[in-house]
């Protein structure tokens, strides 16, 4: 949940060993937004800051999806 009480969801998909990708989505008032790519790797952590900007840890890299 972010500061506006909107839920966020982050996950990693494992379709094959070479195709691991991590995504996130945000739930707005009436519908989920489309899934957005975070990283071409596995997620270790995901959080939303006080300004409702997502941050993620993928491997040893901190990424900020746009």
mmCIF file of the N, C-alpha and C atoms, coordinates in Angstrom:
data_MODEL
# 
_entry.id   MODEL 
# 
loop_
_atom_site.group_PDB 
_atom_site.id 
_atom_site.type_symbol 
_atom_site.label_atom_id 
_atom_site.label_alt_id 
_atom_site.label_comp_id 
_atom_site.label_asym_id 
_atom_site.label_entity_id 
_atom_site.label_seq_id 
_atom_site.pdbx_PDB_ins_code 
_atom_site.Cartn_x 
_atom_site.Cartn_y 
_atom_site.Cartn_z 
_atom_site.occupancy 
_atom_site.B_iso_or_equiv 
_atom_site.pdbx_formal_charge 
_atom_site.auth_seq_id 
_atom_site.auth_comp_id 
_atom_site.auth_asym_id 
_atom_site.auth_atom_id 
_atom_site.pdbx_PDB_model_num 
ATOM 1   N N  . UNK A 1 1  ? 0.847   -1.177  0.000   1.00 0.00 ? 1  UNK A N  1 
ATOM 2   C CA . UNK A 1 1  ? 0.000   0.000   0.000   1.00 0.00 ? 1  UNK A CA 1 
ATOM 3   C C  . UNK A 1 1  ? 0.891   1.238   0.000   1.00 0.00 ? 1  UNK A C  1 
ATOM 4   N N  . UNK A 1 2  ? 0.508   2.205   -0.780  1.00 0.00 ? 2  UNK A N  1 
ATOM 5   C CA . UNK A 1 2  ? 1.260   3.449   -0.763  1.00 0.00 ? 2  UNK A CA 1 
ATOM 6   C C  . UNK A 1 2  ? 0.554   4.472   0.125   1.00 0.00 ? 2  UNK A C  1 
ATOM 7   N N  . UNK A 1 3  ? 1.042   5.697   0.140   1.00 0.00 ? 3  UNK A N  1 
ATOM 8   C CA . UNK A 1 3  ? 0.480   6.741   0.982   1.00 0.00 ? 3  UNK A CA 1 
ATOM 9   C C  . UNK A 1 3  ? -0.930  7.148   0.606   1.00 0.00 ? 3  UNK A C  1 
ATOM 10  N N  . UNK A 1 4  ? -1.390  6.710   -0.575  1.00 0.00 ? 4  UNK A N  1 
ATOM 11  C CA . UNK A 1 4  ? -2.744  7.012   -1.042  1.00 0.00 ? 4  UNK A CA 1 
ATOM 12  C C  . UNK A 1 4  ? -3.663  5.796   -0.885  1.00 0.00 ? 4  UNK A C  1 
ATOM 13  N N  . UNK A 1 5  ? -3.203  4.822   -0.114  1.00 0.00 ? 5  UNK A N  1 
ATOM 14  C CA . UNK A 1 5  ? -3.923  3.560   0.122   1.00 0.00 ? 5  UNK A CA 1 
ATOM 15  C C  . UNK A 1 5  ? -4.211  2.786   -1.158  1.00 0.00 ? 5  UNK A C  1 
ATOM 16  N N  . UNK A 1 6  ? -3.320  2.902   -2.135  1.00 0.00 ? 6  UNK A N  1 
ATOM 17  C CA . UNK A 1 6  ? -3.442  2.114   -3.355  1.00 0.00 ? 6  UNK A CA 1 
ATOM 18  C C  . UNK A 1 6  ? -2.461  0.947   -3.277  1.00 0.00 ? 6  UNK A C  1 
ATOM 19  N N  . UNK A 1 7  ? -2.933  -0.271  -3.532  1.00 0.00 ? 7  UNK A N  1 
ATOM 20  C CA . UNK A 1 7  ? -2.045  -1.432  -3.442  1.00 0.00 ? 7  UNK A CA 1 
ATOM 21  C C  . UNK A 1 7  ? -1.118  -1.560  -4.651  1.00 0.00 ? 7  UNK A C  1 
ATOM 22  N N  . UNK A 1 8  ? 0.048   -2.096  -4.407  1.00 0.00 ? 8  UNK A N  1 
ATOM 23  C CA . UNK A 1 8  ? 1.037   -2.410  -5.432  1.00 0.00 ? 8  UNK A CA 1 
ATOM 24  C C  . UNK A 1 8  ? 1.340   -3.895  -5.332  1.00 0.00 ? 8  UNK A C  1 
ATOM 25  N N  . UNK A 1 9  ? 1.702   -4.478  -6.452  1.00 0.00 ? 9  UNK A N  1 
ATOM 26  C CA . UNK A 1 9  ? 2.041   -5.889  -6.505  1.00 0.00 ? 9  UNK A CA 1 
ATOM 27  C C  . UNK A 1 9  ? 3.311   -6.033  -7.327  1.00 0.00 ? 9  UNK A C  1 
ATOM 28  N N  . UNK A 1 10 ? 4.278   -6.803  -6.842  1.00 0.00 ? 10 UNK A N  1 
ATOM 29  C CA . UNK A 1 10 ? 5.515   -7.074  -7.574  1.00 0.00 ? 10 UNK A CA 1 
ATOM 30  C C  . UNK A 1 10 ? 5.744   -8.572  -7.587  1.00 0.00 ? 10 UNK A C  1 
ATOM 31  N N  . UNK A 1 11 ? 6.279   -9.094  -8.691  1.00 0.00 ? 11 UNK A N  1 
ATOM 32  C CA . UNK A 1 11 ? 6.510   -10.535 -8.802  1.00 0.00 ? 11 UNK A CA 1 
ATOM 33  C C  . UNK A 1 11 ? 7.594   -10.821 -9.832  1.00 0.00 ? 11 UNK A C  1 
ATOM 34  N N  . UNK A 1 12 ? 8.124   -12.037 -9.770  1.00 0.00 ? 12 UNK A N  1 
ATOM 35  C CA . UNK A 1 12 ? 9.112   -12.522 -10.729 1.00 0.00 ? 12 UNK A CA 1 
ATOM 36  C C  . UNK A 1 12 ? 8.497   -13.683 -11.488 1.00 0.00 ? 12 UNK A C  1 
ATOM 37  N N  . UNK A 1 13 ? 8.645   -13.668 -12.812 1.00 0.00 ? 13 UNK A N  1 
ATOM 38  C CA . UNK A 1 13 ? 8.169   -14.768 -13.655 1.00 0.00 ? 13 UNK A CA 1 
ATOM 39  C C  . UNK A 1 13 ? 9.367   -15.600 -14.088 1.00 0.00 ? 13 UNK A C  1 
ATOM 40  N N  . UNK A 1 14 ? 9.199   -16.925 -14.053 1.00 0.00 ? 14 UNK A N  1 
ATOM 41  C CA . UNK A 1 14 ? 10.256  -17.861 -14.395 1.00 0.00 ? 14 UNK A CA 1 
ATOM 42  C C  . UNK A 1 14 ? 9.834   -18.743 -15.574 1.00 0.00 ? 14 UNK A C  1 
ATOM 43  N N  . UNK A 1 15 ? 9.613   -18.182 -16.758 1.00 0.00 ? 15 UNK A N  1 
ATOM 44  C CA . UNK A 1 15 ? 9.173   -19.019 -17.875 1.00 0.00 ? 15 UNK A CA 1 
ATOM 45  C C  . UNK A 1 15 ? 10.259  -19.988 -18.328 1.00 0.00 ? 15 UNK A C  1 
ATOM 46  N N  . UNK A 1 16 ? 11.526  -19.606 -18.220 1.00 0.00 ? 16 UNK A N  1 
ATOM 47  C CA . UNK A 1 16 ? 12.672  -20.469 -18.503 1.00 0.00 ? 16 UNK A CA 1 
ATOM 48  C C  . UNK A 1 16 ? 13.858  -19.891 -17.740 1.00 0.00 ? 16 UNK A C  1 
ATOM 49  N N  . UNK A 1 17 ? 14.923  -20.649 -17.635 1.00 0.00 ? 17 UNK A N  1 
ATOM 50  C CA . UNK A 1 17 ? 16.074  -20.168 -16.872 1.00 0.00 ? 17 UNK A CA 1 
ATOM 51  C C  . UNK A 1 17 ? 16.679  -18.905 -17.476 1.00 0.00 ? 17 UNK A C  1 
ATOM 52  N N  . UNK A 1 18 ? 16.610  -18.741 -18.779 1.00 0.00 ? 18 UNK A N  1 
ATOM 53  C CA . UNK A 1 18 ? 17.187  -17.568 -19.421 1.00 0.00 ? 18 UNK A CA 1 
ATOM 54  C C  . UNK A 1 18 ? 16.214  -16.413 -19.544 1.00 0.00 ? 18 UNK A C  1 
ATOM 55  N N  . UNK A 1 19 ? 14.944  -16.632 -19.205 1.00 0.00 ? 19 UNK A N  1 
ATOM 56  C CA . UNK A 1 19 ? 13.941  -15.600 -19.412 1.00 0.00 ? 19 UNK A CA 1 
ATOM 57  C C  . UNK A 1 19 ? 13.346  -15.022 -18.153 1.00 0.00 ? 19 UNK A C  1 
ATOM 58  N N  . UNK A 1 20 ? 14.055  -15.070 -17.029 1.00 0.00 ? 20 UNK A N  1 
ATOM 59  C CA . UNK A 1 20 ? 13.526  -14.540 -15.768 1.00 0.00 ? 20 UNK A CA 1 
ATOM 60  C C  . UNK A 1 20 ? 13.333  -13.034 -15.892 1.00 0.00 ? 20 UNK A C  1 
ATOM 61  N N  . UNK A 1 21 ? 12.137  -12.557 -15.516 1.00 0.00 ? 21 UNK A N  1 
ATOM 62  C CA . UNK A 1 21 ? 11.831  -11.131 -15.542 1.00 0.00 ? 21 UNK A CA 1 
ATOM 63  C C  . UNK A 1 21 ? 10.945  -10.783 -14.360 1.00 0.00 ? 21 UNK A C  1 
ATOM 64  N N  . UNK A 1 22 ? 11.122  -9.574  -13.834 1.00 0.00 ? 22 UNK A N  1 
ATOM 65  C CA . UNK A 1 22 ? 10.324  -9.111  -12.698 1.00 0.00 ? 22 UNK A CA 1 
ATOM 66  C C  . UNK A 1 22 ? 9.467   -7.921  -13.107 1.00 0.00 ? 22 UNK A C  1 
ATOM 67  N N  . UNK A 1 23 ? 8.251   -7.894  -12.585 1.00 0.00 ? 23 UNK A N  1 
ATOM 68  C CA . UNK A 1 23 ? 7.274   -6.884  -12.962 1.00 0.00 ? 23 UNK A CA 1 
ATOM 69  C C  . UNK A 1 23 ? 6.609   -6.288  -11.720 1.00 0.00 ? 23 UNK A C  1 
ATOM 70  N N  . UNK A 1 24 ? 5.906   -5.177  -11.934 1.00 0.00 ? 24 UNK A N  1 
ATOM 71  C CA . UNK A 1 24 ? 5.050   -4.629  -10.885 1.00 0.00 ? 24 UNK A CA 1 
ATOM 72  C C  . UNK A 1 24 ? 3.794   -4.061  -11.514 1.00 0.00 ? 24 UNK A C  1 
ATOM 73  N N  . UNK A 1 25 ? 2.756   -3.926  -10.711 1.00 0.00 ? 25 UNK A N  1 
ATOM 74  C CA . UNK A 1 25 ? 1.489   -3.302  -11.106 1.00 0.00 ? 25 UNK A CA 1 
ATOM 75  C C  . UNK A 1 25 ? 0.977   -2.481  -9.934  1.00 0.00 ? 25 UNK A C  1 
ATOM 76  N N  . UNK A 1 26 ? 0.203   -1.483  -10.261 1.00 0.00 ? 26 UNK A N  1 
ATOM 77  C CA . UNK A 1 26 ? -0.424  -0.634  -9.245  1.00 0.00 ? 26 UNK A CA 1 
ATOM 78  C C  . UNK A 1 26 ? -1.929  -0.682  -9.453  1.00 0.00 ? 26 UNK A C  1 
ATOM 79  N N  . UNK A 1 27 ? -2.635  -0.766  -8.363  1.00 0.00 ? 27 UNK A N  1 
ATOM 80  C CA . UNK A 1 27 ? -4.105  -0.769  -8.431  1.00 0.00 ? 27 UNK A CA 1 
ATOM 81  C C  . UNK A 1 27 ? -4.594  0.656   -8.236  1.00 0.00 ? 27 UNK A C  1 
ATOM 82  N N  . UNK A 1 28 ? -5.278  1.173   -9.218  1.00 0.00 ? 28 UNK A N  1 
ATOM 83  C CA . UNK A 1 28 ? -5.898  2.491   -9.123  1.00 0.00 ? 28 UNK A CA 1 
ATOM 84  C C  . UNK A 1 28 ? -7.330  2.310   -8.634  1.00 0.00 ? 28 UNK A C  1 
ATOM 85  N N  . UNK A 1 29 ? -8.099  3.364   -8.596  1.00 0.00 ? 29 UNK A N  1 
ATOM 86  C CA . UNK A 1 29 ? -9.450  3.330   -8.025  1.00 0.00 ? 29 UNK A CA 1 
ATOM 87  C C  . UNK A 1 29 ? -10.330 2.241   -8.642  1.00 0.00 ? 29 UNK A C  1 
ATOM 88  N N  . UNK A 1 30 ? -10.246 2.032   -9.944  1.00 0.00 ? 30 UNK A N  1 
ATOM 89  C CA . UNK A 1 30 ? -11.178 1.090   -10.574 1.00 0.00 ? 30 UNK A CA 1 
ATOM 90  C C  . UNK A 1 30 ? -10.527 -0.084  -11.282 1.00 0.00 ? 30 UNK A C  1 
ATOM 91  N N  . UNK A 1 31 ? -9.220  -0.046  -11.492 1.00 0.00 ? 31 UNK A N  1 
ATOM 92  C CA . UNK A 1 31 ? -8.590  -1.136  -12.241 1.00 0.00 ? 31 UNK A CA 1 
ATOM 93  C C  . UNK A 1 31 ? -7.088  -1.185  -11.991 1.00 0.00 ? 31 UNK A C  1 
ATOM 94  N N  . UNK A 1 32 ? -6.499  -2.345  -12.279 1.00 0.00 ? 32 UNK A N  1 
ATOM 95  C CA . UNK A 1 32 ? -5.056  -2.487  -12.209 1.00 0.00 ? 32 UNK A CA 1 
ATOM 96  C C  . UNK A 1 32 ? -4.427  -1.833  -13.431 1.00 0.00 ? 32 UNK A C  1 
ATOM 97  N N  . UNK A 1 33 ? -3.304  -1.166  -13.233 1.00 0.00 ? 33 UNK A N  1 
ATOM 98  C CA . UNK A 1 33 ? -2.545  -0.639  -14.357 1.00 0.00 ? 33 UNK A CA 1 
ATOM 99  C C  . UNK A 1 33 ? -1.851  -1.809  -15.052 1.00 0.00 ? 33 UNK A C  1 
ATOM 100 N N  . UNK A 1 34 ? -1.406  -1.614  -16.301 1.00 0.00 ? 34 UNK A N  1 
ATOM 101 C CA . UNK A 1 34 ? -0.678  -2.697  -16.986 1.00 0.00 ? 34 UNK A CA 1 
ATOM 102 C C  . UNK A 1 34 ? 0.603   -3.059  -16.226 1.00 0.00 ? 34 UNK A C  1 
ATOM 103 N N  . UNK A 1 35 ? 1.045   -4.308  -16.379 1.00 0.00 ? 35 UNK A N  1 
ATOM 104 C CA . UNK A 1 35 ? 2.281   -4.692  -15.705 1.00 0.00 ? 35 UNK A CA 1 
ATOM 105 C C  . UNK A 1 35 ? 3.462   -3.960  -16.347 1.00 0.00 ? 35 UNK A C  1 
ATOM 106 N N  . UNK A 1 36 ? 4.422   -3.580  -15.503 1.00 0.00 ? 36 UNK A N  1 
ATOM 107 C CA . UNK A 1 36 ? 5.607   -2.836  -15.926 1.00 0.00 ? 36 UNK A CA 1 
ATOM 108 C C  . UNK A 1 36 ? 6.847   -3.650  -15.580 1.00 0.00 ? 36 UNK A C  1 
ATOM 109 N N  . UNK A 1 37 ? 7.793   -3.711  -16.493 1.00 0.00 ? 37 UNK A N  1 
ATOM 110 C CA . UNK A 1 37 ? 9.043   -4.424  -16.255 1.00 0.00 ? 37 UNK A CA 1 
ATOM 111 C C  . UNK A 1 37 ? 9.896   -3.668  -15.236 1.00 0.00 ? 37 UNK A C  1 
ATOM 112 N N  . UNK A 1 38 ? 10.387  -4.383  -14.241 1.00 0.00 ? 38 UNK A N  1 
ATOM 113 C CA . UNK A 1 38 ? 11.321  -3.800  -13.274 1.00 0.00 ? 38 UNK A CA 1 
ATOM 114 C C  . UNK A 1 38 ? 12.742  -4.156  -13.687 1.00 0.00 ? 38 UNK A C  1 
ATOM 115 N N  . UNK A 1 39 ? 12.958  -5.446  -13.938 1.00 0.00 ? 39 UNK A N  1 
ATOM 116 C CA . UNK A 1 39 ? 14.314  -5.923  -14.141 1.00 0.00 ? 39 UNK A CA 1 
ATOM 117 C C  . UNK A 1 39 ? 14.296  -7.258  -14.878 1.00 0.00 ? 39 UNK A C  1 
ATOM 118 N N  . UNK A 1 40 ? 15.339  -7.522  -15.659 1.00 0.00 ? 40 UNK A N  1 
ATOM 119 C CA . UNK A 1 40 ? 15.456  -8.844  -16.274 1.00 0.00 ? 40 UNK A CA 1 
ATOM 120 C C  . UNK A 1 40 ? 16.130  -9.825  -15.314 1.00 0.00 ? 40 UNK A C  1 
ATOM 121 N N  . UNK A 1 41 ? 15.688  -9.838  -14.088 1.00 0.00 ? 41 UNK A N  1 
ATOM 122 C CA . UNK A 1 41 ? 16.253  -10.714 -13.069 1.00 0.00 ? 41 UNK A CA 1 
ATOM 123 C C  . UNK A 1 41 ? 15.267  -10.916 -11.938 1.00 0.00 ? 41 UNK A C  1 
ATOM 124 N N  . UNK A 1 42 ? 15.704  -11.643 -10.927 1.00 0.00 ? 42 UNK A N  1 
ATOM 125 C CA . UNK A 1 42 ? 14.851  -11.974 -9.786  1.00 0.00 ? 42 UNK A CA 1 
ATOM 126 C C  . UNK A 1 42 ? 14.815  -10.835 -8.771  1.00 0.00 ? 42 UNK A C  1 
ATOM 127 N N  . UNK A 1 43 ? 13.635  -10.573 -8.216  1.00 0.00 ? 43 UNK A N  1 
ATOM 128 C CA . UNK A 1 43 ? 13.479  -9.544  -7.191  1.00 0.00 ? 43 UNK A CA 1 
ATOM 129 C C  . UNK A 1 43 ? 13.905  -10.068 -5.833  1.00 0.00 ? 43 UNK A C  1 
ATOM 130 N N  . UNK A 1 44 ? 14.603  -9.219  -5.093  1.00 0.00 ? 44 UNK A N  1 
ATOM 131 C CA . UNK A 1 44 ? 14.935  -9.531  -3.707  1.00 0.00 ? 44 UNK A CA 1 
ATOM 132 C C  . UNK A 1 44 ? 14.063  -8.725  -2.760  1.00 0.00 ? 44 UNK A C  1 
ATOM 133 N N  . UNK A 1 45 ? 13.659  -7.516  -3.206  1.00 0.00 ? 45 UNK A N  1 
ATOM 134 C CA . UNK A 1 45 ? 12.826  -6.642  -2.379  1.00 0.00 ? 45 UNK A CA 1 
ATOM 135 C C  . UNK A 1 45 ? 12.099  -5.650  -3.278  1.00 0.00 ? 45 UNK A C  1 
ATOM 136 N N  . UNK A 1 46 ? 10.970  -5.139  -2.773  1.00 0.00 ? 46 UNK A N  1 
ATOM 137 C CA . UNK A 1 46 ? 10.192  -4.137  -3.499  1.00 0.00 ? 46 UNK A CA 1 
ATOM 138 C C  . UNK A 1 46 ? 9.519   -3.246  -2.465  1.00 0.00 ? 46 UNK A C  1 
ATOM 139 N N  . UNK A 1 47 ? 9.600   -1.933  -2.675  1.00 0.00 ? 47 UNK A N  1 
ATOM 140 C CA . UNK A 1 47 ? 8.907   -1.016  -1.774  1.00 0.00 ? 47 UNK A CA 1 
ATOM 141 C C  . UNK A 1 47 ? 8.466   0.221   -2.535  1.00 0.00 ? 47 UNK A C  1 
ATOM 142 N N  . UNK A 1 48 ? 7.537   0.937   -1.932  1.00 0.00 ? 48 UNK A N  1 
ATOM 143 C CA . UNK A 1 48 ? 7.018   2.183   -2.497  1.00 0.00 ? 48 UNK A CA 1 
ATOM 144 C C  . UNK A 1 48 ? 7.323   3.279   -1.485  1.00 0.00 ? 48 UNK A C  1 
ATOM 145 N N  . UNK A 1 49 ? 7.965   4.374   -1.926  1.00 0.00 ? 49 UNK A N  1 
ATOM 146 C CA . UNK A 1 49 ? 8.322   5.435   -0.982  1.00 0.00 ? 49 UNK A CA 1 
ATOM 147 C C  . UNK A 1 49 ? 7.141   6.365   -0.705  1.00 0.00 ? 49 UNK A C  1 
ATOM 148 N N  . UNK A 1 50 ? 7.363   7.382   0.120   1.00 0.00 ? 50 UNK A N  1 
ATOM 149 C CA . UNK A 1 50 ? 6.277   8.277   0.545   1.00 0.00 ? 50 UNK A CA 1 
ATOM 150 C C  . UNK A 1 50 ? 5.679   9.095   -0.596  1.00 0.00 ? 50 UNK A C  1 
ATOM 151 N N  . UNK A 1 51 ? 6.394   9.180   -1.728  1.00 0.00 ? 51 UNK A N  1 
ATOM 152 C CA . UNK A 1 51 ? 5.882   9.894   -2.901  1.00 0.00 ? 51 UNK A CA 1 
ATOM 153 C C  . UNK A 1 51 ? 5.255   8.956   -3.929  1.00 0.00 ? 51 UNK A C  1 
ATOM 154 N N  . UNK A 1 52 ? 5.024   7.703   -3.538  1.00 0.00 ? 52 UNK A N  1 
ATOM 155 C CA . UNK A 1 52 ? 4.428   6.670   -4.389  1.00 0.00 ? 52 UNK A CA 1 
ATOM 156 C C  . UNK A 1 52 ? 5.308   6.321   -5.584  1.00 0.00 ? 52 UNK A C  1 
ATOM 157 N N  . UNK A 1 53 ? 6.640   6.321   -5.377  1.00 0.00 ? 53 UNK A N  1 
ATOM 158 C CA . UNK A 1 53 ? 7.580   5.868   -6.401  1.00 0.00 ? 53 UNK A CA 1 
ATOM 159 C C  . UNK A 1 53 ? 8.091   4.493   -6.003  1.00 0.00 ? 53 UNK A C  1 
ATOM 160 N N  . UNK A 1 54 ? 8.061   3.529   -6.937  1.00 0.00 ? 54 UNK A N  1 
ATOM 161 C CA . UNK A 1 54 ? 8.524   2.182   -6.624  1.00 0.00 ? 54 UNK A CA 1 
ATOM 162 C C  . UNK A 1 54 ? 10.052  2.067   -6.649  1.00 0.00 ? 54 UNK A C  1 
ATOM 163 N N  . UNK A 1 55 ? 10.588  1.216   -5.786  1.00 0.00 ? 55 UNK A N  1 
ATOM 164 C CA . UNK A 1 55 ? 12.002  0.876   -5.720  1.00 0.00 ? 55 UNK A CA 1 
ATOM 165 C C  . UNK A 1 55 ? 12.086  -0.634  -5.596  1.00 0.00 ? 55 UNK A C  1 
ATOM 166 N N  . UNK A 1 56 ? 13.127  -1.215  -6.174  1.00 0.00 ? 56 UNK A N  1 
ATOM 167 C CA . UNK A 1 56 ? 13.283  -2.660  -6.091  1.00 0.00 ? 56 UNK A CA 1 
ATOM 168 C C  . UNK A 1 56 ? 14.754  -3.019  -5.949  1.00 0.00 ? 56 UNK A C  1 
ATOM 169 N N  . UNK A 1 57 ? 14.999  -4.180  -5.381  1.00 0.00 ? 57 UNK A N  1 
ATOM 170 C CA . UNK A 1 57 ? 16.330  -4.749  -5.295  1.00 0.00 ? 57 UNK A CA 1 
ATOM 171 C C  . UNK A 1 57 ? 16.321  -6.001  -6.147  1.00 0.00 ? 57 UNK A C  1 
ATOM 172 N N  . UNK A 1 58 ? 17.177  -6.003  -7.164  1.00 0.00 ? 58 UNK A N  1 
ATOM 173 C CA . UNK A 1 58 ? 17.296  -7.142  -8.064  1.00 0.00 ? 58 UNK A CA 1 
ATOM 174 C C  . UNK A 1 58 ? 18.749  -7.581  -8.047  1.00 0.00 ? 58 UNK A C  1 
ATOM 175 N N  . UNK A 1 59 ? 18.994  -8.738  -7.457  1.00 0.00 ? 59 UNK A N  1 
ATOM 176 C CA . UNK A 1 59 ? 20.375  -9.156  -7.251  1.00 0.00 ? 59 UNK A CA 1 
ATOM 177 C C  . UNK A 1 59 ? 21.044  -8.185  -6.281  1.00 0.00 ? 59 UNK A C  1 
ATOM 178 N N  . UNK A 1 60 ? 22.124  -7.566  -6.690  1.00 0.00 ? 60 UNK A N  1 
ATOM 179 C CA . UNK A 1 60 ? 22.829  -6.587  -5.869  1.00 0.00 ? 60 UNK A CA 1 
ATOM 180 C C  . UNK A 1 60 ? 22.588  -5.172  -6.380  1.00 0.00 ? 60 UNK A C  1 
ATOM 181 N N  . UNK A 1 61 ? 21.586  -4.976  -7.223  1.00 0.00 ? 61 UNK A N  1 
ATOM 182 C CA . UNK A 1 61 ? 21.317  -3.683  -7.842  1.00 0.00 ? 61 UNK A CA 1 
ATOM 183 C C  . UNK A 1 61 ? 20.000  -3.104  -7.354  1.00 0.00 ? 61 UNK A C  1 
ATOM 184 N N  . UNK A 1 62 ? 20.029  -1.853  -6.936  1.00 0.00 ? 62 UNK A N  1 
ATOM 185 C CA . UNK A 1 62 ? 18.804  -1.120  -6.598  1.00 0.00 ? 62 UNK A CA 1 
ATOM 186 C C  . UNK A 1 62 ? 18.308  -0.482  -7.875  1.00 0.00 ? 62 UNK A C  1 
ATOM 187 N N  . UNK A 1 63 ? 17.057  -0.752  -8.223  1.00 0.00 ? 63 UNK A N  1 
ATOM 188 C CA . UNK A 1 63 ? 16.467  -0.187  -9.442  1.00 0.00 ? 63 UNK A CA 1 
ATOM 189 C C  . UNK A 1 63 ? 15.239  0.611   -9.086  1.00 0.00 ? 63 UNK A C  1 
ATOM 190 N N  . UNK A 1 64 ? 14.997  1.618   -9.873  1.00 0.00 ? 64 UNK A N  1 
ATOM 191 C CA . UNK A 1 64 ? 13.809  2.443   -9.692  1.00 0.00 ? 64 UNK A CA 1 
ATOM 192 C C  . UNK A 1 64 ? 13.050  2.450   -11.014 1.00 0.00 ? 64 UNK A C  1 
ATOM 193 N N  . UNK A 1 65 ? 12.033  1.626   -11.132 1.00 0.00 ? 65 UNK A N  1 
ATOM 194 C CA . UNK A 1 65 ? 11.269  1.565   -12.383 1.00 0.00 ? 65 UNK A CA 1 
ATOM 195 C C  . UNK A 1 65 ? 10.600  2.895   -12.675 1.00 0.00 ? 65 UNK A C  1 
ATOM 196 N N  . UNK A 1 66 ? 10.483  3.226   -13.936 1.00 0.00 ? 66 UNK A N  1 
ATOM 197 C CA . UNK A 1 66 ? 9.869   4.492   -14.346 1.00 0.00 ? 66 UNK A CA 1 
ATOM 198 C C  . UNK A 1 66 ? 8.465   4.265   -14.845 1.00 0.00 ? 66 UNK A C  1 
# 
